[in-house]
Amino acid sequence: MPKLAISPTFLSEFSRLDTEIQTAALTAMRDHMSGDGDRLEHITGAADRRIRLLPIAPEWSGVVTPGAGDTDCLIAVRPHDEAVAFAQGLHPTGDPAIELVEAVPSPAPMAVPPRVTGPDELDLDTSFTEWQLTLHPNQHRIVDTGFAGAAQITGGPGTGKTVLALHRAAHLAIRDAARFPDDDRRAILLTTFNRLLAQTLSGQLDRLLPDPDLRSRIEVTTIDSLARGIVYQHTGLAPNALGRDELGERWREAAWSDGIPYSGRFLVDEWEHVILAQNLTRLPDYIRCERSGRVLHLTPEHRTHVWEAIQRYAAAMRVSGEWSYPQIALEAARILRRSGARYRHVIVDEAQDLHPAQWRLLRAVVDEGPDDLFIVGDPHQRIYDNRVSLASLGINVRGRSHRLRVSYRVTQEILNWALPILGRRTAIGMDDNADTLVGYRSLLHGPEPTLRGCASRDEERAALGDQVRAWLEAGVSAPSIAVVGRNHWVARHITKELQARGIRTVPLDSMEARPGVRVGTMHKLKGQEFRCVAITGMSEPLLPPKAAIDSAEGDPVALEEVYQQERNLLFVACTRARDALYVSYTGSPSRLLSHVEQPVPIG
């Protein structure tokens, strides 16, 4: 009966495999030891002819080396091509047990702290927690300014927009307490895009406003939670919301079943970006409306067919008690127009990604007047295709718009590296004007970003673990390090790699303030700030992801949107690092990194 042992290093790698691959590996090992045929395969080009492969699954193989006596030793389980390359690069050390080592070991990064320099007034020596509340001295005048109406602040990454929003909220709370000492209700709303950002802002406000009476005047919540809460208070029912991906899949199947010559993605986009965006409720209005940004021309007859299909599918949602997020926002706005405004001041963070329906809600939640809306955002960091004209929604910021062009929260070296990713330097802002990054610069300087090419995924994960360990040993605190991938699959493998090295991890979207390196997807980095950021898995098949490209279903407009959103997403992720940026890939790098001189893969 064949004997099969495992190497001492095998278990660490095995623990990082997906459950299905682990099960398949155990089954293959059991079948081999039971004598179920000669399952081991020779490898062409192997340095040692005794190294063979154990088939695990259609695309996975184990690397087997000769051990002591008549025992074979399983040392790795990897995708087939990686297993072959790994085995071909192994050489005997001369040990009688034929212990093998990799021919070209990956160099480990040195544990040198990333040094960032800048003007003395920025106080870079303060703790990173305190730094996150540091406002640029020149921005205090914006915080204290009284505006005759809505005001808009835009700026590239690191210009301190969110910090400015926090200090503005604190200023308004202090002023509100002085003006209305007997009215201690929550008169100020600070709203943002997702729950993690809302919780982060809330915690930072707690530090900025330690006085509980002042802090209680500010409510921090997401725009979706605000809308759902208003609808629930009015109807007693919590809306069951569906995201665009789920809607697109449902409507794709429905359109195919009905024989409609439009994709589910097209119908959902038409519904959300045209019909709900303009709050169209009648077919004649839809036939006459402008469809800005929608390349596919629709004749009046075609618009009738599209309208009827969308109304039929939307009606089926109503019967099931299901809503889209823009629908909930529109319903909340309708309720408020009858019941009246709720706040005296509203501050909007990450404004570039809000849907027109959500802006209608924000217009309704506060009465028009002095300092009613304070809006911060950057159209270059838009990662969802929500285009909006504030003026068309009754929000006038003309003469009250400020563009921040000086970054002090991310280094010039990272900006120089990340800016070409965008593919363009101009975007249409929320005030209908072109927003440009010309003249945008940073006051900080630090190390150049690192782009690492690897020969295999295992090597990429090992190199990533080395980099994170080096940052920690250099004195960077774990919570100020973020490691991300494009999807949850990559994030899971990051977590396994770091935990196998004894490095504590915490999900990037965790609501708990626990010690540990933050790990998650690139989307979860939105609006956050870290000293060091590592982005892994930036290979061509993963960025842009094939699923996102397939979802365009041949629609050239949707495909262009996919690519630009991926560019914006990568740009946002790269500029979440203040001090150091590390990016890695396996095989071929994503085409979105074509501007960077590619390193020679190691391994």
C-alpha positions as CSV (number, residue, x, y, z in Angstrom):
1,M,0.0,0.0,0.0
2,P,1.5,3.4,-1.0
3,K,2.5,5.7,1.9
4,L,1.9,9.4,1.8
5,A,3.3,11.8,4.4
6,I,2.9,15.6,4.5
7,S,5.7,18.1,4.9
8,P,5.9,20.3,8.1
9,T,5.1,23.4,6.0
10,F,2.1,21.9,4.2
11,L,-0.5,22.5,6.9
12,S,-0.1,26.2,6.9
13,E,-0.7,26.3,3.1
14,F,-3.5,23.8,3.4
15,S,-5.4,25.9,5.9
16,R,-5.6,28.7,3.5
17,L,-7.3,26.7,0.8
18,D,-11.1,26.9,0.1
19,T,-13.1,24.1,1.8
20,E,-13.9,22.4,-1.5
21,I,-10.3,22.1,-2.5
22,Q,-9.4,20.9,1.0
23,T,-12.0,18.2,0.7
24,A,-10.8,17.2,-2.8
25,A,-7.2,17.0,-1.6
26,L,-8.1,14.8,1.3
27,T,-10.1,12.5,-1.0
28,A,-7.1,12.3,-3.5
29,M,-4.7,11.4,-0.6
30,R,-7.1,8.7,0.7
31,D,-7.5,7.2,-2.8
32,H,-3.7,7.2,-3.4
33,M,-3.0,5.5,-0.1
34,S,-5.7,2.9,-0.8
35,G,-3.9,1.8,-3.9
36,D,-6.5,3.1,-6.3
37,G,-4.3,3.0,-9.3
38,D,-1.0,4.9,-10.0
39,R,-2.3,8.4,-9.5
40,L,1.1,10.2,-9.5
41,E,2.2,11.9,-12.7
42,H,5.7,12.8,-13.9
43,I,6.6,16.4,-14.6
44,T,8.3,17.5,-17.8
45,G,11.2,19.7,-17.1
46,A,11.5,19.0,-13.3
47,A,15.0,19.4,-11.9
48,D,14.5,16.1,-10.0
49,R,12.7,13.3,-11.9
50,R,11.4,11.9,-8.6
51,I,9.1,14.9,-8.1
52,R,5.6,14.1,-9.3
53,L,2.0,15.5,-9.3
54,L,-1.0,14.2,-7.5
55,P,-4.2,15.2,-9.4
56,I,-6.6,16.8,-6.9
57,A,-9.4,18.4,-8.9
58,P,-9.8,19.3,-12.7
59,E,-7.6,22.4,-12.2
60,W,-5.6,21.6,-9.0
61,S,-2.7,19.3,-8.3
62,G,-0.5,18.4,-5.3
63,V,3.3,18.4,-5.5
64,V,4.8,15.1,-4.2
65,T,8.5,14.5,-3.4
66,P,10.3,11.3,-2.3
67,G,10.6,11.0,1.4
68,A,12.4,8.6,3.7
69,G,12.2,5.0,2.8
70,D,9.3,4.2,0.5
71,T,7.2,7.1,1.7
72,D,6.1,9.9,-0.6
73,C,5.8,13.5,0.8
74,L,3.1,15.9,-0.2
75,I,4.5,19.4,0.1
76,A,2.0,21.7,-1.7
77,V,-1.5,21.9,-3.2
78,R,-1.9,24.5,-5.9
79,P,-3.7,25.3,-9.2
80,H,-2.3,22.9,-11.8
81,D,-0.1,25.4,-13.8
82,E,1.3,26.9,-10.6
83,A,2.0,23.4,-9.2
84,V,3.9,22.5,-12.4
85,A,5.9,25.8,-12.2
86,F,6.6,25.3,-8.5
87,A,7.7,21.7,-9.0
88,Q,10.0,22.7,-11.9
89,G,11.8,25.2,-9.7
90,L,12.5,22.8,-6.8
91,H,16.0,21.4,-6.4
92,P,17.4,18.8,-4.0
93,T,19.4,20.1,-1.1
94,G,21.6,17.0,-0.8
95,D,19.8,15.7,2.3
96,P,19.2,11.9,2.1
97,A,15.5,12.6,2.7
98,I,15.5,14.7,-0.5
99,E,14.2,17.8,1.3
100,L,13.5,20.4,-1.4
101,V,13.8,24.2,-1.5
102,E,12.6,26.8,-4.0
103,A,15.3,27.9,-6.4
104,V,14.7,31.6,-6.1
105,P,13.4,32.7,-2.7
106,S,11.5,36.0,-2.5
107,P,13.4,38.7,-0.7
108,A,11.7,40.0,2.4
109,P,11.1,43.7,2.8
110,M,13.1,45.5,5.4
111,A,11.4,46.7,8.5
112,V,12.0,50.4,7.9
113,P,9.2,52.8,8.9
114,P,7.8,54.8,6.0
115,R,9.0,58.3,6.6
116,V,6.7,61.2,5.6
117,T,7.7,64.8,5.6
118,G,5.7,68.0,5.4
119,P,5.3,71.5,6.8
120,D,5.7,71.9,10.6
121,E,2.1,73.2,11.0
122,L,0.8,69.8,10.0
123,D,2.2,68.1,13.1
124,L,3.0,64.8,11.5
125,D,4.5,63.5,14.8
126,T,1.1,63.3,16.4
127,S,-0.6,59.9,16.8
128,F,-2.5,58.7,13.7
129,T,-5.7,58.7,15.6
130,E,-5.3,62.4,16.4
131,W,-4.1,63.1,12.9
132,Q,-7.4,61.9,11.5
133,L,-9.0,65.0,13.0
134,T,-6.3,67.4,12.0
135,L,-7.7,70.3,9.9
136,H,-5.4,72.2,7.6
137,P,-4.9,75.7,9.1
138,N,-6.2,77.4,5.9
139,Q,-9.5,75.6,6.1
140,H,-10.7,77.1,9.4
141,R,-12.2,80.0,7.5
142,I,-14.5,77.6,5.5
143,V,-15.6,76.0,8.8
144,D,-16.6,79.3,10.3
145,T,-18.1,80.9,7.2
146,G,-21.8,81.7,7.2
147,F,-23.3,80.9,3.8
148,A,-26.5,82.4,2.4
149,G,-27.6,79.0,1.1
150,A,-26.2,75.6,0.1
151,A,-22.5,75.4,-0.2
152,Q,-20.3,72.9,-2.0
153,I,-16.7,71.9,-1.3
154,T,-14.9,69.7,-3.8
155,G,-11.3,68.4,-3.8
156,G,-9.1,65.5,-4.7
157,P,-7.9,62.8,-2.3
158,G,-6.3,64.0,0.8
159,T,-7.5,67.6,0.7
160,G,-9.4,67.1,4.0
161,K,-13.0,67.2,2.8
162,T,-14.3,64.8,5.4
163,V,-12.3,66.4,8.2
164,L,-13.7,69.7,7.1
165,A,-17.2,68.2,7.2
166,L,-16.6,67.0,10.8
167,H,-15.4,70.4,12.0
168,R,-18.3,72.1,10.2
169,A,-20.7,69.9,12.0
170,A,-19.1,70.7,15.4
171,H,-19.2,74.5,14.5
172,L,-22.9,74.4,13.6
173,A,-23.7,72.4,16.8
174,I,-21.9,75.1,19.0
175,R,-23.7,77.8,17.1
176,D,-27.1,76.1,17.3
177,A,-26.7,75.7,21.1
178,A,-26.1,79.4,21.4
179,R,-29.1,80.3,19.3
180,F,-31.5,77.8,20.6
181,P,-30.4,77.0,24.2
182,D,-33.8,75.6,25.1
183,D,-34.2,73.4,22.0
184,D,-31.8,70.5,22.4
185,R,-33.2,68.3,19.5
186,R,-31.0,66.9,16.8
187,A,-31.0,69.9,14.5
188,I,-27.9,68.9,12.4
189,L,-27.7,65.9,10.1
190,L,-24.4,64.5,9.0
191,T,-25.0,61.9,6.4
192,T,-22.7,59.7,4.3
193,F,-22.8,56.8,1.9
194,N,-22.4,53.6,4.1
195,R,-22.7,52.3,7.6
196,L,-19.0,52.0,8.2
197,L,-18.3,55.6,7.3
198,A,-21.3,56.7,9.4
199,Q,-19.9,54.9,12.4
200,T,-16.4,56.3,11.8
201,L,-17.7,59.8,11.6
202,S,-19.8,59.3,14.7
203,G,-16.8,58.2,16.7
204,Q,-14.6,61.1,15.4
205,L,-17.4,63.5,16.4
206,D,-17.4,62.0,19.9
207,R,-13.7,63.0,20.2
208,L,-14.2,66.4,18.5
209,L,-17.2,67.3,20.7
210,P,-16.8,65.7,24.1
211,D,-19.6,67.9,25.5
212,P,-22.7,65.5,25.4
213,D,-25.1,68.4,25.1
214,L,-23.4,69.7,22.0
215,R,-22.8,66.2,20.5
216,S,-26.5,65.3,21.0
217,R,-27.5,68.0,18.5
218,I,-25.9,66.1,15.6
219,E,-27.3,62.9,14.1
220,V,-25.0,60.8,12.0
221,T,-26.6,58.2,9.7
222,T,-26.4,56.9,6.1
223,I,-28.7,58.3,3.5
224,D,-30.3,54.9,3.0
225,S,-31.0,54.5,6.8
226,L,-32.5,58.0,6.8
227,A,-34.9,57.1,4.0
228,R,-35.9,53.8,5.4
229,G,-36.5,55.3,8.9
230,I,-38.8,58.0,7.4
231,V,-40.8,55.5,5.4
232,Y,-41.0,53.1,8.4
233,Q,-42.2,55.9,10.8
234,H,-44.9,56.9,8.3
235,T,-46.1,53.4,7.3
236,G,-45.0,51.1,10.1
237,L,-43.4,48.8,7.6
238,A,-39.6,48.5,7.0
239,P,-39.0,48.5,3.2
240,N,-37.3,45.4,1.8
241,A,-34.6,46.9,-0.4
242,L,-33.0,45.2,-3.4
243,G,-29.6,46.2,-4.8
244,R,-28.9,46.8,-8.5
245,D,-27.1,43.5,-9.0
246,E,-30.0,41.5,-7.8
247,L,-32.5,43.6,-9.8
248,G,-30.4,43.2,-12.9
249,E,-30.4,39.4,-12.6
250,R,-34.1,39.2,-12.0
251,W,-35.0,41.5,-14.8
252,R,-32.6,39.7,-17.2
253,E,-34.4,36.5,-16.6
254,A,-37.8,38.3,-17.0
255,A,-36.7,40.1,-20.2
256,W,-35.4,36.8,-21.7
257,S,-38.7,35.0,-20.8
258,D,-40.8,37.8,-22.3
259,G,-38.7,38.0,-25.4
260,I,-37.8,41.6,-24.8
261,P,-34.8,42.8,-27.0
262,Y,-33.2,44.6,-24.0
263,S,-30.8,43.3,-21.4
264,G,-31.8,43.3,-17.7
265,R,-28.8,45.6,-17.0
266,F,-30.1,48.1,-19.6
267,L,-33.7,48.1,-18.1
268,V,-32.4,48.6,-14.5
269,D,-30.1,51.4,-15.6
270,E,-32.9,53.0,-17.6
271,W,-35.2,52.7,-14.6
272,E,-32.8,54.1,-12.1
273,H,-30.8,56.6,-14.2
274,V,-33.6,58.0,-16.2
275,I,-37.1,57.3,-14.8
276,L,-36.4,57.4,-11.1
277,A,-33.6,60.0,-11.5
278,Q,-36.1,62.4,-13.1
279,N,-39.1,61.1,-11.0
280,L,-41.1,60.3,-14.2
281,T,-44.5,58.9,-13.4
282,R,-46.2,59.2,-16.9
283,L,-45.4,57.7,-20.2
284,P,-45.7,61.0,-22.1
285,D,-43.1,62.5,-19.8
286,Y,-40.7,59.6,-20.4
287,I,-41.2,59.9,-24.2
288,R,-40.2,63.6,-24.1
289,C,-37.4,63.4,-21.5
290,E,-33.7,63.9,-22.1
291,R,-31.7,60.7,-21.6
292,S,-28.2,62.3,-20.9
293,G,-25.4,59.8,-21.0
294,R,-27.5,57.0,-22.6
295,V,-26.0,56.3,-26.0
296,L,-28.6,53.8,-27.2
297,H,-31.2,55.9,-29.0
298,L,-34.9,55.0,-28.3
299,T,-37.6,56.1,-30.7
300,P,-41.0,57.0,-29.1
301,E,-42.2,53.5,-30.1
302,H,-39.2,51.9,-28.4
303,R,-39.6,54.0,-25.3
304,T,-43.2,52.8,-25.0
305,H,-42.1,49.2,-25.0
306,V,-39.3,49.9,-22.5
307,W,-41.7,51.9,-20.3
308,E,-44.3,49.1,-20.3
309,A,-41.7,46.4,-19.5
310,I,-40.3,48.4,-16.6
311,Q,-43.7,49.3,-15.2
312,R,-44.6,45.6,-15.3
313,Y,-41.5,44.5,-13.5
314,A,-41.8,47.4,-10.9
315,A,-45.4,46.4,-10.3
316,A,-44.3,42.8,-9.5
317,M,-41.8,44.3,-7.0
318,R,-44.6,46.3,-5.3
319,V,-46.8,43.2,-5.0
320,S,-43.9,41.4,-3.3
321,G,-43.2,44.4,-1.0
322,E,-39.8,45.0,-2.5
323,W,-38.2,48.4,-3.3
324,S,-35.1,49.7,-4.9
325,Y,-33.0,52.2,-2.9
326,P,-33.9,55.2,-5.1
327,Q,-37.6,54.3,-4.7
328,I,-37.3,54.4,-0.9
329,A,-35.6,57.8,-1.1
330,L,-38.3,59.2,-3.4
331,E,-41.1,57.9,-1.0
332,A,-39.3,59.5,2.0
333,A,-39.0,62.8,0.1
334,R,-42.8,62.7,-0.7
335,I,-43.6,62.1,2.9
336,L,-41.4,65.0,4.0
337,R,-42.9,67.4,1.5
338,R,-46.2,66.9,3.4
339,S,-44.9,66.7,7.0
340,G,-42.2,69.3,6.8
341,A,-38.4,69.4,7.2
342,R,-36.6,67.7,10.1
343,Y,-33.3,69.5,10.5
344,R,-31.9,73.1,10.5
345,H,-28.6,72.1,8.8
346,V,-27.5,69.1,6.7
347,I,-23.9,68.1,6.0
348,V,-23.3,65.6,3.1
349,D,-20.1,63.6,2.9
350,E,-19.1,61.5,-0.2
351,A,-21.7,63.4,-2.1
352,Q,-20.5,62.3,-5.5
353,D,-22.1,58.9,-5.3
354,L,-25.6,59.9,-4.3
355,H,-28.6,59.2,-6.6
356,P,-30.8,62.1,-7.7
357,A,-33.6,60.5,-5.7
358,Q,-31.5,60.7,-2.6
359,W,-30.8,64.4,-3.3
360,R,-34.5,65.0,-3.5
361,L,-34.7,63.5,0.0
362,L,-32.0,65.8,1.2
363,R,-33.6,68.8,-0.3
364,A,-36.9,67.9,1.5
365,V,-35.3,67.1,4.9
366,V,-34.1,70.7,5.5
367,D,-35.8,74.0,4.7
368,E,-34.1,76.2,2.1
369,G,-32.2,79.0,3.8
370,P,-28.8,80.1,5.2
371,D,-26.4,77.2,5.8
372,D,-29.0,74.6,4.9
373,L,-26.8,72.2,3.0
374,F,-23.0,71.8,3.2
375,I,-21.9,69.4,0.5
376,V,-18.4,67.7,0.2
377,G,-17.3,65.3,-2.5
378,D,-15.1,64.6,-5.5
379,P,-16.5,63.6,-8.9
380,H,-13.1,61.9,-9.6
381,Q,-13.8,59.5,-6.8
382,R,-17.2,58.5,-8.0
383,I,-17.4,54.7,-7.9
384,Y,-21.1,54.4,-8.7
385,D,-22.7,55.8,-11.9
386,N,-24.9,58.3,-10.2
387,R,-24.7,61.6,-12.2
388,V,-26.6,64.6,-10.8
389,S,-27.3,68.2,-11.5
390,L,-27.9,69.9,-8.1
391,A,-29.5,73.0,-9.8
392,S,-32.1,70.8,-11.5
393,L,-33.1,69.5,-8.0
394,G,-33.6,72.9,-6.4
395,I,-30.1,73.0,-4.8
396,N,-28.3,76.1,-5.9
397,V,-24.6,76.4,-5.0
398,R,-23.6,79.0,-7.5
399,G,-21.2,81.4,-5.9
400,R,-20.8,79.2,-2.9
401,S,-18.5,76.5,-4.4
402,H,-14.9,76.0,-3.3
403,R,-12.3,73.7,-4.9
404,L,-9.6,72.4,-2.6
405,R,-6.3,71.9,-4.6
406,V,-3.8,71.2,-1.8
407,S,-3.6,67.7,-0.4
408,Y,-2.1,67.2,3.0
409,R,-3.3,63.7,3.8
410,V,-1.6,61.6,1.1
411,T,1.9,62.1,-0.3
412,Q,2.8,63.6,-3.7
413,E,4.6,60.3,-4.6
414,I,1.3,58.3,-4.2
415,L,-0.7,61.0,-6.1
416,N,1.8,60.9,-9.0
417,W,1.5,57.1,-9.1
418,A,-2.3,57.0,-8.8
419,L,-3.5,59.9,-10.9
420,P,-2.8,58.2,-14.3
421,I,-5.1,55.4,-13.3
422,L,-8.1,57.7,-13.8
423,G,-7.5,57.9,-17.5
424,R,-8.8,61.4,-17.5
425,R,-8.2,64.7,-15.6
426,T,-11.7,66.2,-15.9
427,A,-15.0,65.0,-14.7
428,I,-18.5,66.7,-14.7
429,G,-19.2,68.0,-11.2
430,M,-22.5,68.2,-9.4
431,D,-22.9,71.8,-10.3
432,D,-22.8,71.0,-14.1
433,N,-19.3,72.4,-14.4
434,A,-16.1,70.5,-15.4
435,D,-14.1,69.5,-12.4
436,T,-10.4,69.3,-13.1
437,L,-7.4,68.1,-11.2
438,V,-5.1,70.6,-12.9
439,G,-2.9,72.3,-10.2
440,Y,-3.7,69.6,-7.6
441,R,-0.6,69.0,-5.4
442,S,0.4,67.6,-2.0
443,L,2.4,69.1,0.8
444,L,3.6,65.7,2.0
445,H,6.4,63.6,0.6
446,G,7.3,60.0,1.3
447,P,8.5,56.7,-0.3
448,E,7.5,55.7,-3.8
449,P,4.7,53.2,-4.1
450,T,5.8,49.5,-4.5
451,L,4.4,47.5,-7.4
452,R,5.2,43.8,-7.0
453,G,4.8,41.1,-9.7
454,C,4.7,37.5,-8.6
455,A,4.9,34.2,-10.4
456,S,2.1,32.5,-8.4
457,R,-0.7,33.3,-6.0
458,D,1.0,31.6,-3.2
459,E,4.1,33.7,-3.7
460,E,2.0,36.9,-3.9
461,R,0.3,36.0,-0.6
462,A,3.7,35.3,1.0
463,A,5.2,38.5,-0.2
464,L,2.1,40.4,1.1
465,G,2.5,38.8,4.5
466,D,6.2,39.8,4.5
467,Q,5.3,43.4,3.7
468,V,2.6,43.6,6.4
469,R,5.0,42.0,8.9
470,A,7.7,44.6,8.0
471,W,5.3,47.5,8.6
472,L,4.4,46.1,12.0
473,E,8.0,45.5,13.0
474,A,8.8,49.1,11.9
475,G,6.3,50.4,14.5
476,V,3.2,51.0,12.4
477,S,0.2,50.2,14.5
478,A,-2.0,47.4,13.2
479,P,-5.3,49.4,12.9
480,S,-3.5,52.0,10.7
481,I,-2.7,49.3,8.1
482,A,-5.3,48.1,5.6
483,V,-5.0,45.2,3.2
484,V,-7.6,44.8,0.4
485,G,-8.5,42.9,-2.7
486,R,-11.1,43.4,-5.4
487,N,-13.5,40.8,-4.1
488,H,-14.4,38.8,-1.0
489,W,-12.5,35.7,-2.3
490,V,-9.2,37.6,-2.4
491,A,-10.0,39.2,1.0
492,R,-10.5,35.7,2.6
493,H,-7.1,34.5,1.4
494,I,-5.5,37.7,2.7
495,T,-7.0,36.9,6.1
496,K,-5.8,33.3,6.1
497,E,-2.3,34.3,5.1
498,L,-2.0,37.0,7.8
499,Q,-3.5,34.8,10.5
500,A,-1.2,31.9,9.6
501,R,1.6,34.3,10.4
502,G,0.1,35.1,13.8
503,I,-1.0,38.6,12.6
504,R,-4.3,39.6,14.1
505,T,-6.9,40.8,11.5
506,V,-10.2,42.7,11.7
507,P,-12.7,43.0,8.9
508,L,-12.5,46.4,7.3
509,D,-16.3,46.9,7.8
510,S,-16.3,45.8,11.4
511,M,-18.2,48.0,13.8
512,E,-15.9,47.0,16.7
513,A,-12.8,49.0,17.7
514,R,-10.5,46.0,18.0
515,P,-6.8,45.9,17.4
516,G,-5.6,44.2,14.2
517,V,-4.8,44.8,10.6
518,R,-7.9,45.8,8.6
519,V,-8.8,43.5,5.8
520,G,-11.6,43.7,3.2
521,T,-12.5,44.7,-0.3
522,M,-11.5,47.8,-2.2
523,H,-15.1,49.2,-1.9
524,K,-14.8,49.1,1.9
525,L,-11.9,51.6,1.8
526,K,-14.1,54.4,0.5
527,G,-13.8,57.4,2.7
528,Q,-11.3,55.8,5.1
529,E,-7.7,56.7,5.9
530,F,-4.7,54.6,6.8
531,R,-0.9,55.0,7.2
532,C,-0.1,52.0,5.0
533,V,-2.3,50.3,2.4
534,A,-1.6,47.1,0.5
535,I,-3.7,46.1,-2.5
536,T,-3.3,42.6,-3.8
537,G,-4.7,40.5,-6.7
538,M,-4.4,43.3,-9.3
539,S,-4.1,40.9,-12.1
540,E,-5.9,41.2,-15.5
541,P,-8.6,38.6,-14.8
542,L,-9.5,40.2,-11.5
543,L,-9.5,43.9,-12.3
544,P,-11.8,44.7,-14.0
545,P,-13.6,41.5,-12.8
546,K,-15.0,39.3,-15.6
547,A,-18.4,39.4,-13.9
548,A,-18.6,43.2,-14.1
549,I,-17.7,43.1,-17.8
550,D,-20.2,40.3,-18.5
551,S,-22.9,42.3,-16.7
552,A,-22.7,45.0,-19.4
553,E,-24.1,42.3,-21.8
554,G,-22.6,43.9,-24.9
555,D,-24.0,47.4,-24.1
556,P,-21.1,49.7,-25.0
557,V,-22.3,52.4,-22.7
558,A,-22.5,50.0,-19.8
559,L,-19.1,48.6,-20.7
560,E,-17.5,52.0,-20.7
561,E,-19.1,52.7,-17.3
562,V,-17.7,49.5,-15.9
563,Y,-14.1,50.4,-16.9
564,Q,-14.3,54.0,-15.6
565,Q,-15.9,52.9,-12.3
566,E,-13.0,50.3,-11.9
567,R,-10.5,53.1,-12.6
568,N,-12.1,55.3,-10.1
569,L,-12.3,52.5,-7.5
570,L,-8.6,51.7,-7.9
571,F,-7.7,55.4,-7.7
572,V,-9.8,55.7,-4.5
573,A,-8.1,52.6,-2.9
574,C,-4.6,53.8,-3.7
575,T,-5.2,57.2,-2.2
576,R,-6.4,55.9,1.1
577,A,-2.7,55.6,2.2
578,R,-1.0,58.5,3.8
579,D,2.5,57.1,4.1
580,A,3.0,53.9,2.0
581,L,1.3,52.1,-0.8
582,Y,2.0,48.5,-1.9
583,V,0.3,46.9,-4.9
584,S,0.9,43.3,-6.2
585,Y,-0.3,41.0,-8.9
586,T,0.2,37.5,-10.3
587,G,1.1,36.9,-13.9
588,S,-0.1,39.8,-16.0
589,P,-1.0,43.1,-14.3
590,S,-4.4,44.7,-14.8
591,R,-4.6,47.0,-17.9
592,L,-5.5,49.7,-15.4
593,L,-1.9,49.6,-14.3
594,S,-0.5,50.1,-17.8
595,H,1.0,53.5,-16.9
596,V,3.4,51.9,-14.4
597,E,6.7,50.4,-15.4
598,Q,6.1,46.8,-14.7
599,P,8.6,44.9,-12.5
600,V,10.0,41.5,-13.5
601,P,7.9,38.8,-11.5
602,I,10.0,37.2,-8.8
603,G,9.9,33.4,-8.5
